[in-house]
Amino acid sequence: MVTPERGAAAPAKAPFDLAYAASALIDGMGTIVGWTAAAEHLLGYPSAEALHRPATLLLASPGQAAEAVELAAQWRDHDIWGGLVAARHRDGRRIEVGLRVSALTAPDGQERWLVSAIDLARTPSWAVSSAILEAFLTRSPIGMAVLSPDLRYVWLNDTLEHFGGVPRERRIGMRLADALPGMDTGALEDIMRQVLLTGEPAIDHEFQGWTLASPYRERSFSTSFYRMDDAEGRAMAVCYMAMDVTDRWRARGRLALLNEAGACIGSTLDVTRTAQELADVSVPRLADFVTVDLLEPVLRGGEPPSGGGLDGVPLCRAGMRSVHPGTPESIVVPGERINAGDTSPHVRCMTTGRSEVEGDIAIDRASWLTDDPARAAKIREFGMRSAMWVPLRARGAVLGVVTFIRHRRPDPFEQDDLLLAEELVARAAVCVDNARRWTREHEAALTLQRSLLPQTLPGGMALEVASRYLPTDIQDGVGGDWFDVIPLSGARIALVVGDVVGHGLTAAATMGRLRTAVHTLADMDLPPDELLAHLDDLIMRLTEEENADPSVAATVTGATCLYAVYDPVTRRLTMARAGHPPPAVVDPGGRVTFAELPAGPPLGLGAMPFESAELELAEGSIIALYTDGLIETFGEDVDVGLDRLARALAHPELPLQDLCSGVLERLLPGPPADDVALLVARTHALAADRFAAWDLPVDPAVVSEARALACRQLADWGLEELRTTTELVVSELVTNAIRHASGPIRLRMIRQSVLICEVYDGSNTVPRLRHARTTDEGGRGLFLVAQLTRRWGTRYTADGKLIWAEQEIPDTPRP
């Protein structure tokens, strides 16, 4: 007997305390061989009349012989047995007794049973009438049981017997753990002990488990416990009631799963990530193994097949999850095509648009597995029992199929499971389709931006150039950052970097327009400050044109730009900026400075004028142009980003590609919050033997001398085959300067990838190409120059102008 816990009332003579029960000893032949005074008091037989008589004497009816045989068989099958039996008093009265039988072994090896009995009807504390007991036993929808203070079954009704699937005869006198094997009964016993100790009832304790009545379906029960006291307030038993709330529990679980799916699925605009989120949220709460297979065009962001035709469109694995680490049930890896024949459930449900369920996968009868031995082998290996195939559809188009499989859980899929799976897949399908559409738009924007950015960076002999462009993360899309390297006349190179406000196709298109405008203005050989002024005027006109669409105007107004021109002959860098971060300059020793350059207003504001600045660079210096996404970090001052950039650039000995990579690794350890453009150039000075210059007087007679100087230089360079054309070009350009301009005059020749001839004069007259008439004696000079050279043009300086012309050098490919 369990000793009462501290604070509990002593259960003296409690009706279910067998220490105070009537006892008898029965041998293997069913004969009474022992009799107590309590037994005489209960049944009225003195020991002289009871001993050595058959135990059937005590049964309520002589016709209960069959029942006696059954009882004896149960006694032999169990070391301890308990139950309710109708006994007969000596005076003929029927007595309902609670019986407990324990097997004994006598010294002679003979069978013995110790039988203890309690008179339920005459116990004062037991106030339940037989009619009420009968109602509880047969008609109550709530399972009920009474347990003794040592937590052994004393009584239970039919409903509780049905819940557990264990017969009443096997429960009476037994503990919960003994009567309900396989269930976690420890928590229930702890609650009952607490109820016996405190007298406080425990209400609506819910637990789940597998019972013998439902071995293939987990069930949920709501249980309540209260203590039964005698007339003196002492604990005599604990009663518990149980309700089957499986449907409520499953409905609550389905709602919770749907809520979780709504929060988890579609967290990104990535197709494969969305598919994986669907698999993750479904395992293990709905299935043990889930695969999400998408049509290949959908996986790549393309359009699903129209008209429902799936012929020739492969399925690819987009996501999968299993209760086993590594998902060993799968025969393919994510991104790989799967083998799905026309007769397979995968294709059938996509074609018909209806889900399919197999409560029991019969490999031998599944014709679709005949041509798929690998899948059949996995089904056998893992004992896959039940499966569902649900088409993934959105906006009337089929995107793929989701497969749910159970092999660890014994219960097969039911109709409620299918409804839940269809709801999950329907929600995920919308997210997959949104991600697919966004992916297509994102790729289109990236393609547009890549096509608008330079495909090559022609630094020539003046610069060694490297670049990096990182689009912002997938949530924000493509932006308007851009860079360019533009060859100019006189072997000069222009470096440009800019940033358009916003993201997406509109920003990328605006960037393309600005880049084209910069190219056009650069071909006019404008100084950096004038070029930005013209670009500012252009953007203000664009803003006026785009007033009908504020989103377009917003991407134009506020754009920033930095334009720099490097001359390898003078090693001078001339630059101007419009609201853009200043360039970084690294000298050959590794010292990093940021050019002191007037900031200028962003483009499109039309406020302050732009100003240029000029630096003379040592050969081997590094110029770094970048956008603000590289140095601006949320919550940090811009100066912190500039300091990090300076430390990352202080390695001029590195190859430029390695230097670019190092800068990005140091300043961007994660995905950038904004687009990033980085343009890095190492300067080279043009060697002295690559150019020659001569000052000429303003005298028509000097034209022949200019031709002779040019011919001697060509001979030094080994370019005599260009002599005829060069003589004509020099003669026309010098003659034009003498005739229309004012002194001084300077002739300069540069040998780079092309041969450049330049004539400088101190005037600002505008040379104009004329198409002379047949009768005209002159006016054909510049026309001939344009016909015989690669290109020509005019460049204005602070104190004059310069006319130049370029010729192809033999065996030198065009850039």
VEXVEXKOL-174157 format. One line per field, with one value per residue (C-alpha): residue number from 1; x, y, z. Coordinates in steps of 0.2 Angstrom, whole numbers, plus 5000, padded with zeros to 4 digits. Example, Ala and Ser with C-alpha at 12.3 -4.5 7.8 and 13.67 -1.06 7.14 Angstrom:
% residues 2
k = c(1|2)
east = c(5062|5068)
north = c(4978|4995)
up = c(5039|5036)
//
This chain:
% residues 815
k = c(1|2|3|4|5|6|7|8|9|10|11|12|13|14|15|16|17|18|19|20|21|22|23|24|25|26|27|28|29|30|31|32|33|34|35|36|37|38|39|40|41|42|43|44|45|46|47|48|49|50|51|52|53|54|55|56|57|58|59|60|61|62|63|64|65|66|67|68|69|70|71|72|73|74|75|76|77|78|79|80|81|82|83|84|85|86|87|88|89|90|91|92|93|94|95|96|97|98|99|100|101|102|103|104|105|106|107|108|109|110|111|112|113|114|115|116|117|118|119|120|121|122|123|124|125|126|127|128|129|130|131|132|133|134|135|136|137|138|139|140|141|142|143|144|145|146|147|148|149|150|151|152|153|154|155|156|157|158|159|160|161|162|163|164|165|166|167|168|169|170|171|172|173|174|175|176|177|178|179|180|181|182|183|184|185|186|187|188|189|190|191|192|193|194|195|196|197|198|199|200|201|202|203|204|205|206|207|208|209|210|211|212|213|214|215|216|217|218|219|220|221|222|223|224|225|226|227|228|229|230|231|232|233|234|235|236|237|238|239|240|241|242|243|244|245|246|247|248|249|250|251|252|253|254|255|256|257|258|259|260|261|262|263|264|265|266|267|268|269|270|271|272|273|274|275|276|277|278|279|280|281|282|283|284|285|286|287|288|289|290|291|292|293|294|295|296|297|298|299|300|301|302|303|304|305|306|307|308|309|310|311|312|313|314|315|316|317|318|319|320|321|322|323|324|325|326|327|328|329|330|331|332|333|334|335|336|337|338|339|340|341|342|343|344|345|346|347|348|349|350|351|352|353|354|355|356|357|358|359|360|361|362|363|364|365|366|367|368|369|370|371|372|373|374|375|376|377|378|379|380|381|382|383|384|385|386|387|388|389|390|391|392|393|394|395|396|397|398|399|400|401|402|403|404|405|406|407|408|409|410|411|412|413|414|415|416|417|418|419|420|421|422|423|424|425|426|427|428|429|430|431|432|433|434|435|436|437|438|439|440|441|442|443|444|445|446|447|448|449|450|451|452|453|454|455|456|457|458|459|460|461|462|463|464|465|466|467|468|469|470|471|472|473|474|475|476|477|478|479|480|481|482|483|484|485|486|487|488|489|490|491|492|493|494|495|496|497|498|499|500|501|502|503|504|505|506|507|508|509|510|511|512|513|514|515|516|517|518|519|520|521|522|523|524|525|526|527|528|529|530|531|532|533|534|535|536|537|538|539|540|541|542|543|544|545|546|547|548|549|550|551|552|553|554|555|556|557|558|559|560|561|562|563|564|565|566|567|568|569|570|571|572|573|574|575|576|577|578|579|580|581|582|583|584|585|586|587|588|589|590|591|592|593|594|595|596|597|598|599|600|601|602|603|604|605|606|607|608|609|610|611|612|613|614|615|616|617|618|619|620|621|622|623|624|625|626|627|628|629|630|631|632|633|634|635|636|637|638|639|640|641|642|643|644|645|646|647|648|649|650|651|652|653|654|655|656|657|658|659|660|661|662|663|664|665|666|667|668|669|670|671|672|673|674|675|676|677|678|679|680|681|682|683|684|685|686|687|688|689|690|691|692|693|694|695|696|697|698|699|700|701|702|703|704|705|706|707|708|709|710|711|712|713|714|715|716|717|718|719|720|721|722|723|724|725|726|727|728|729|730|731|732|733|734|735|736|737|738|739|740|741|742|743|744|745|746|747|748|749|750|751|752|753|754|755|756|757|758|759|760|761|762|763|764|765|766|767|768|769|770|771|772|773|774|775|776|777|778|779|780|781|782|783|784|785|786|787|788|789|790|791|792|793|794|795|796|797|798|799|800|801|802|803|804|805|806|807|808|809|810|811|812|813|814|815)
east = c(5000|5006|5010|5000|5010|5013|4998|4986|4972|4974|4963|4957|4946|4944|4933|4946|4960|4963|4971|4954|4946|4938|4951|4951|4964|4959|4969|4972|4956|4945|4943|4943|4957|4958|4945|4946|4935|4932|4926|4914|4908|4906|4897|4890|4899|4908|4925|4918|4906|4917|4933|4935|4921|4921|4923|4908|4898|4902|4895|4878|4870|4874|4872|4888|4899|4905|4909|4919|4929|4933|4938|4950|4957|4960|4968|4980|4985|4989|4999|4987|4969|4955|4937|4919|4910|4892|4894|4880|4878|4874|4856|4854|4857|4867|4882|4892|4910|4927|4938|4957|4966|4985|4994|5004|5015|5014|5029|5023|5023|5004|4994|4986|4976|4974|4957|4952|4935|4926|4907|4904|4885|4887|4902|4895|4907|4903|4887|4885|4870|4870|4858|4870|4884|4875|4872|4890|4895|4884|4878|4890|4900|4914|4926|4927|4937|4940|4957|4963|4975|4989|4983|4976|4960|4944|4931|4929|4915|4912|4918|4935|4937|4933|4945|4960|4956|4960|4946|4940|4945|4963|4963|4954|4968|4981|4991|4990|5007|5003|4985|4990|5007|5015|5007|5016|5006|5019|5012|4995|5000|5010|4994|4983|4996|4995|4976|4976|4988|4980|4962|4962|4955|4965|4954|4957|4974|4977|4988|4991|4996|4993|4981|4977|4960|4968|4986|4988|4981|4987|4973|4971|4962|4956|4957|4951|4954|4946|4948|4934|4933|4924|4912|4926|4935|4949|4954|4948|4950|4954|4942|4947|4936|4943|4935|4942|4946|4956|4946|4948|4966|4969|4959|4969|4985|4979|4976|4992|5001|4992|4997|5015|5015|5008|5023|5036|5032|5036|5049|5059|5057|5067|5058|5069|5069|5050|5048|5060|5050|5035|5044|5051|5035|5026|5039|5036|5019|5010|5022|5038|5045|5040|5046|5042|5045|5043|5042|5059|5054|5046|5061|5071|5059|5050|5032|5023|5017|5001|4985|4989|5001|5015|5023|5041|5042|5054|5051|5065|5067|5066|5064|5063|5063|5063|5063|5080|5095|5101|5085|5090|5073|5076|5084|5088|5096|5089|5090|5091|5077|5066|5060|5041|5032|5015|5006|5015|5004|5015|5010|4992|4988|4996|4987|4970|4972|4966|4975|4978|4980|4986|4982|4993|5007|5006|5022|5017|5001|5008|5011|5019|5034|5038|5048|5055|5065|5075|5060|5052|5068|5067|5049|5054|5069|5060|5043|5034|5015|5005|5007|4998|5001|4995|4997|5004|4994|4992|4982|4976|4993|5002|5018|5023|5018|5021|5022|5019|5024|5023|5034|5038|5020|5009|4993|4988|4983|4965|4953|4957|4975|4972|4962|4976|4989|4979|4978|4996|5001|4988|4996|5014|5009|5004|5021|5031|5022|5026|5044|5044|5037|5049|5064|5059|5058|5074|5083|5077|5083|5100|5101|5096|5109|5123|5119|5120|5136|5153|5158|5176|5187|5198|5212|5225|5243|5237|5228|5227|5208|5198|5180|5167|5148|5137|5118|5109|5100|5086|5073|5077|5082|5093|5099|5106|5124|5136|5154|5163|5180|5180|5195|5197|5208|5226|5228|5218|5206|5189|5184|5166|5155|5137|5122|5104|5091|5080|5080|5072|5070|5066|5082|5092|5084|5088|5106|5107|5101|5114|5128|5123|5123|5140|5147|5140|5146|5163|5165|5164|5180|5171|5181|5173|5164|5156|5151|5142|5134|5127|5122|5113|5103|5099|5092|5081|5074|5070|5062|5051|5046|5043|5032|5017|5026|5033|5042|5052|5056|5062|5075|5082|5082|5096|5107|5126|5141|5160|5169|5188|5200|5218|5231|5246|5257|5256|5251|5237|5220|5206|5190|5173|5159|5140|5135|5146|5159|5177|5189|5203|5221|5234|5252|5265|5271|5253|5248|5229|5221|5204|5204|5199|5186|5171|5156|5144|5125|5117|5111|5094|5094|5101|5108|5127|5139|5151|5170|5185|5201|5217|5230|5247|5250|5266|5267|5259|5247|5230|5213|5198|5180|5165|5147|5140|5134|5152|5155|5138|5133|5116|5120|5138|5146|5152|5169|5170|5167|5180|5193|5189|5191|5208|5215|5208|5216|5233|5241|5246|5258|5243|5235|5220|5208|5215|5214|5195|5191|5200|5190|5174|5178|5183|5169|5155|5156|5137|5125|5125|5111|5113|5121|5140|5151|5169|5181|5200|5214|5233|5241|5255|5265|5267|5286|5295|5299|5280|5277|5285|5280|5286|5282|5279|5279|5263|5270|5264|5282|5282|5270|5284|5295|5280|5278|5297|5297|5282|5291|5307|5296|5288|5304|5310|5294|5296|5279|5285|5270|5259|5270|5259|5243|5252|5260|5243|5235|5249|5249|5230|5229|5244|5238|5221|5228|5239|5224|5210|5218|5231|5248|5256|5255|5261|5262|5261|5262|5258|5261|5249|5237|5234|5244|5238|5242|5237|5239|5236|5233|5228|5211|5193|5187|5176|5183|5169|5169|5163|5158|5166|5158|5166|5171|5178|5197|5197|5187|5192|5205|5195|5185|5201|5207|5190|5191|5209|5209|5201|5192|5195|5189|5192|5196|5196|5208|5209|5219|5215|5209|5217|5212|5217|5216|5219|5226|5226|5243|5246|5244|5235|5218|5204|5198)
north = c(5000|5017|5028|5044|5059|5073|5083|5070|5063|5045|5033|5023|5010|5018|5006|5003|5000|4981|4980|4981|4969|4951|4938|4919|4907|4895|4880|4874|4864|4879|4874|4886|4882|4899|4910|4926|4935|4949|4936|4929|4946|4950|4934|4927|4910|4904|4896|4879|4880|4889|4879|4864|4869|4874|4893|4892|4892|4911|4915|4924|4910|4891|4894|4904|4889|4895|4911|4902|4893|4909|4917|4903|4904|4923|4919|4907|4919|4934|4935|4949|4950|4962|4965|4966|4950|4946|4936|4927|4930|4915|4922|4922|4941|4946|4957|4967|4965|4972|4957|4956|4940|4937|4921|4912|4897|4885|4876|4860|4868|4868|4883|4895|4911|4925|4932|4949|4957|4973|4975|4990|4992|4992|5004|5020|5031|5022|5032|5027|5017|5003|5012|5026|5014|5005|5022|5026|5009|5009|5026|5040|5047|5052|5039|5038|5027|5027|5022|5018|5029|5018|5022|5005|5003|5000|5004|5010|5012|5006|5022|5022|5003|5007|5022|5012|4996|4986|4975|4980|4963|4967|4984|4981|4981|4986|5002|5013|5009|4990|4991|5003|4998|5009|5025|5038|5037|5044|5062|5056|5047|5063|5073|5061|5060|5079|5079|5066|5076|5093|5089|5102|5095|5096|5101|5098|5091|5086|5072|5062|5044|5028|5016|4998|5003|5014|5008|5017|5034|5045|5052|5066|5065|5079|5072|5079|5073|5075|5067|5056|5059|5049|5057|5062|5071|5058|5053|5037|5037|5048|5049|5054|5058|5057|5064|5060|5077|5070|5080|5096|5093|5089|5105|5115|5108|5111|5129|5131|5123|5135|5150|5145|5141|5159|5166|5155|5152|5166|5175|5179|5181|5166|5152|5138|5145|5146|5128|5123|5132|5123|5106|5112|5117|5101|5089|5081|5088|5082|5070|5061|5065|5079|5084|5100|5097|5112|5113|5118|5135|5139|5135|5147|5161|5158|5156|5139|5129|5137|5127|5113|5105|5096|5086|5087|5099|5091|5092|5098|5095|5112|5107|5092|5088|5072|5066|5058|5069|5071|5066|5049|5044|5055|5048|5066|5081|5099|5107|5090|5083|5069|5054|5055|5045|5050|5036|5042|5051|5066|5069|5063|5076|5090|5085|5083|5097|5085|5078|5059|5049|5032|5026|5010|5011|4994|4992|4976|4984|5001|5001|5018|5010|4997|5010|5018|5004|5017|5025|5007|5002|5018|5014|4996|5002|5015|5006|5020|5017|5031|5046|5061|5070|5088|5099|5116|5128|5147|5159|5145|5138|5122|5126|5108|5095|5092|5074|5070|5053|5044|5030|5033|5037|5022|5031|5033|5049|5054|5066|5079|5077|5080|5096|5102|5098|5106|5122|5123|5120|5133|5146|5141|5141|5160|5163|5153|5162|5179|5173|5167|5183|5193|5182|5185|5204|5204|5195|5206|5221|5213|5209|5227|5234|5222|5227|5245|5244|5243|5226|5230|5244|5251|5259|5258|5263|5276|5266|5248|5246|5234|5235|5227|5229|5221|5223|5225|5210|5201|5211|5228|5222|5231|5249|5263|5262|5263|5266|5269|5271|5282|5284|5303|5312|5314|5297|5303|5292|5297|5288|5290|5283|5287|5283|5284|5285|5270|5252|5241|5243|5261|5265|5254|5262|5280|5274|5269|5286|5295|5284|5287|5306|5306|5297|5310|5324|5316|5315|5334|5334|5345|5349|5339|5354|5359|5341|5340|5356|5350|5334|5344|5353|5337|5329|5345|5343|5325|5329|5341|5328|5315|5325|5314|5299|5304|5288|5291|5309|5303|5292|5306|5320|5318|5307|5309|5308|5309|5313|5312|5314|5307|5313|5301|5314|5327|5314|5326|5321|5333|5330|5337|5329|5331|5326|5310|5304|5310|5298|5290|5292|5279|5284|5271|5271|5266|5283|5285|5302|5308|5321|5339|5342|5353|5342|5351|5348|5332|5332|5339|5353|5367|5376|5379|5378|5363|5366|5356|5351|5345|5333|5328|5309|5299|5285|5269|5279|5271|5280|5273|5278|5271|5273|5277|5259|5254|5266|5269|5257|5259|5267|5272|5289|5290|5294|5277|5269|5281|5275|5257|5260|5269|5254|5242|5252|5254|5240|5247|5232|5220|5216|5227|5212|5206|5224|5225|5209|5214|5230|5221|5208|5221|5233|5221|5205|5202|5206|5225|5236|5246|5244|5245|5250|5251|5257|5256|5262|5262|5276|5275|5289|5290|5287|5301|5292|5290|5308|5323|5342|5357|5376|5384|5402|5410|5409|5400|5395|5384|5372|5363|5362|5355|5341|5338|5336|5324|5313|5312|5307|5294|5287|5286|5276|5265|5271|5277|5269|5283|5296|5302|5303|5311|5324|5329|5329|5340|5352|5355|5357|5369|5379|5380|5386|5399|5405|5406|5407|5416|5411|5403|5386|5369|5353|5337|5319|5304|5286|5275|5261|5274|5289|5305|5322|5338|5356|5369|5388|5402|5406|5400|5399|5384|5373|5368|5354|5360|5351|5362|5364|5359|5377|5381|5383|5379|5373|5354|5353|5346|5336|5327|5325|5317|5305|5299|5297|5286|5301|5319|5333|5349|5351|5368|5373|5387|5398|5391|5376|5360|5351|5333|5318|5299|5286|5267|5260|5245|5228|5237|5230|5242|5244)
up = c(5000|4996|5011|5011|5006|5019|5021|5014|5025|5031|5020|5036|5030|5013|5002|4990|5002|5001|5018|5026|5013|5016|5011|5007|5001|4987|4980|4963|4963|4967|4985|4999|5011|5020|5028|5038|5050|5038|5025|5038|5041|5022|5017|5033|5032|5047|5044|5048|5034|5021|5022|5011|5000|4982|4979|4968|4984|4985|4968|4967|4956|4954|4935|4935|4933|4916|4924|4937|4924|4915|4931|4935|4917|4920|4937|4929|4915|4927|4943|4949|4943|4948|4943|4948|4953|4960|4976|4987|5005|5017|5018|4999|4996|4981|4985|4972|4977|4970|4968|4968|4966|4968|4964|4978|4978|4993|5000|4992|4975|4974|4966|4978|4976|4988|4985|4993|4991|4995|4997|4986|4990|5009|5010|5018|5007|4991|4987|4969|4965|4954|4942|4940|4938|4924|4915|4917|4910|4895|4890|4895|4880|4893|4898|4917|4929|4948|4954|4972|4982|4975|4958|4953|4943|4953|4941|4923|4911|4893|4885|4893|4889|4871|4871|4876|4868|4883|4891|4908|4916|4911|4919|4936|4950|4938|4936|4921|4914|4916|4908|4894|4887|4874|4882|4892|4908|4919|4917|4921|4937|4942|4940|4950|4964|4965|4965|4980|4989|4987|4984|4970|4953|4937|4923|4904|4903|4885|4879|4863|4860|4851|4859|4855|4849|4836|4833|4816|4821|4834|4846|4858|4874|4886|4904|4921|4938|4955|4972|4980|4999|5013|5025|5036|5021|5019|5002|4997|4978|4962|4948|4930|4915|4897|4881|4864|4856|4842|4829|4839|4841|4822|4817|4829|4822|4804|4808|4817|4802|4790|4800|4801|4782|4779|4789|4782|4764|4752|4763|4748|4729|4725|4716|4723|4741|4741|4735|4749|4762|4757|4760|4776|4784|4779|4787|4799|4804|4788|4780|4783|4765|4754|4737|4726|4708|4696|4677|4671|4663|4680|4689|4678|4679|4663|4658|4661|4646|4640|4636|4648|4637|4646|4632|4632|4647|4660|4679|4690|4708|4717|4735|4747|4765|4775|4793|4789|4788|4770|4763|4758|4751|4735|4719|4712|4719|4719|4701|4693|4681|4687|4678|4677|4664|4657|4668|4684|4697|4695|4677|4679|4693|4683|4667|4676|4689|4702|4717|4720|4736|4739|4756|4753|4740|4731|4722|4713|4706|4702|4683|4684|4694|4681|4671|4687|4696|4706|4714|4717|4726|4737|4741|4747|4756|4767|4768|4761|4765|4759|4747|4740|4724|4723|4707|4710|4701|4701|4690|4680|4675|4681|4689|4695|4708|4726|4733|4751|4758|4775|4780|4798|4804|4803|4799|4781|4773|4775|4766|4780|4776|4757|4761|4771|4758|4745|4755|4758|4740|4734|4746|4740|4722|4723|4731|4718|4704|4711|4713|4695|4689|4699|4694|4675|4678|4688|4675|4661|4671|4674|4656|4651|4663|4658|4640|4644|4654|4645|4639|4638|4646|4633|4644|4629|4634|4646|4659|4666|4671|4682|4688|4698|4698|4712|4710|4726|4735|4727|4737|4730|4712|4699|4702|4691|4696|4681|4675|4659|4651|4635|4624|4619|4607|4610|4619|4633|4643|4652|4667|4672|4687|4691|4701|4696|4710|4713|4707|4693|4675|4676|4684|4672|4657|4664|4667|4649|4643|4654|4648|4630|4634|4642|4627|4615|4626|4628|4609|4609|4619|4632|4649|4664|4671|4655|4651|4668|4665|4648|4657|4670|4657|4648|4664|4668|4650|4654|4670|4661|4649|4662|4673|4669|4677|4694|4696|4680|4685|4702|4695|4684|4697|4710|4699|4703|4692|4692|4676|4675|4661|4661|4649|4648|4640|4654|4668|4673|4679|4676|4685|4691|4700|4703|4720|4719|4732|4728|4719|4729|4723|4728|4725|4721|4739|4745|4752|4749|4748|4742|4729|4736|4723|4724|4726|4715|4716|4710|4692|4688|4701|4690|4705|4707|4693|4692|4695|4689|4698|4691|4698|4692|4695|4697|4685|4693|4703|4706|4704|4712|4707|4716|4720|4738|4740|4743|4758|4765|4779|4789|4805|4802|4796|4779|4785|4793|4776|4768|4781|4777|4758|4761|4771|4757|4743|4751|4742|4725|4722|4719|4702|4699|4699|4716|4722|4717|4725|4741|4742|4740|4753|4766|4764|4759|4770|4766|4752|4748|4753|4737|4720|4720|4706|4707|4694|4697|4685|4686|4677|4664|4657|4638|4634|4627|4611|4608|4605|4597|4597|4587|4589|4572|4567|4559|4541|4526|4522|4537|4530|4520|4536|4545|4532|4533|4552|4551|4538|4549|4564|4554|4548|4566|4571|4555|4548|4531|4523|4531|4524|4510|4520|4535|4524|4517|4535|4542|4527|4528|4547|4548|4533|4541|4557|4548|4537|4550|4567|4576|4584|4591|4582|4588|4579|4589|4584|4595|4592|4602|4595|4581|4574|4580|4572|4582|4577|4591|4588|4600|4592|4596|4578|4574|4559|4548|4536|4518|4503|4489|4473|4457|4452|4469|4470|4489|4504|4502|4516|4530|4519|4513|4530|4535|4520|4523|4542|4555|4563|4567|4578|4588|4606|4615|4629|4641|4628|4611|4601|4594|4578|4578|4566|4569|4557|4558|4560|4549|4557|4572|4574|4577|4595)
//
